[in-house]
Amino acid sequence: TAEPGVLPARAEWFACVVLDSLALGGEVFTRDAPERSAALLGAVRAYAATRGADALSAPALLLPYGGATRPGEVTEHFDALFALVEALSSDSYHWRSSLLLAPSRSFAS
């Protein structure tokens, strides 16, 4: 997302891919590469801070749609994933949630 001249939708797509990966594998990534994990989370948090209040004015992956849909009824994909990853990375959850599939648990003994 720090690449100059990148379209907002492209930067957001890459950020969503990272967030999606962290939601599923953050526990293993944080355990096996804590420095890289912290740097990646820091980069995503910095990107989230740049979006600001006018995030909906730029092209995004999910915008409010339909004649009966009011702004505020639809959460953008990035915002939903960012809130999930922030919660999972907190001390309260430690990257675990019974509501998420965790492929890493299948391989743990």
N, C-alpha and C positions, 0 to 999 in steps of 0.2 A: 504493500500500500504506500510505500515511500517512493515508488518509481515516479519520476516527473512526467507530467502530461497524460496520466492514466485517467480514463473516463471514470466517473464516480461509480457507475454500475459495475465496472470491471473490478475496481478496488473492493467494492462491497461483496462481490461474488467470492473473491479470494478470502476475504475476512470471514465470510460465512462457512467456507470450506474448513478453515482453521478452527473456528468455533465448533463446528459439527464434530470434527475429529477430537477436539479436546473433551467434548461432552461424553464421547464414547471411550476414549483412551487416556484421559487426563491422569488417572490414577497411576497407570503404568509409566507414562511419560514423565510425570513428576518424580516418581521413585527412581527411574533409571537415568534421567538426565535433568536434575533439578535446575541447573543453571540455564540450560536451553529452554526449559519450560517457563521459568521466570521471565526470560527475555521475550519469549513469544507472547505470554500473557501481557507483559508490559507494552509490546507493540500493538496488540489488539486494544488494550485500554487507551493508548494514545490515539488510535484511529477512532475509537468511539467518542473521545473528547472532541475530535475535529468535526464530527458530524453536526453537533449543535442542534438548536431548535428548528432549523430550517432543513432538516434531513429529507422531508417529503418534497421539497422543491426540486431536488436533483433526481435524476433517474435512479430508481431503486428496484430491488427484486420483487417487492410486494407493495403495491400501492392500493389505497381504498378503491373499490370497484362497485359498479352497479348504481342505479339511480336512487335506491333506498339506503345505500351505505353512507353513513356520516363519518367524517374524519374523527379518529379516536376510537372507532369501533374495530378497526383493523390494526394489529400490531405488525410492524415490519419484521421480516424473517431475522434480520440482523439483531434487532432489539430483543426479540424473544430468545435467540440463542445466547446473546451477550448476558442477559439476565440469568439464564440457566447456568452458564459457565461461571459467572460471578458467584452464584449460590453454591455450586458444586465445589469451587475452589476455596470456599470459606472453611474456617475451622469447624463449623457446625456439621458439614457434610463429608469432608475429607474425600471428595471425588466419588462418593457412593450415594446411590439413590435406588430404592426398590422400584421406582417407576420407570427406570431406564434399562434397556437391554445393555448388558455389559459383556461383550465377547471375551474379554480377558478372563472373566470368571470361569468360562468353559475350559480354559487351559490350566487353571490353577489346581494344584493338588490339595 
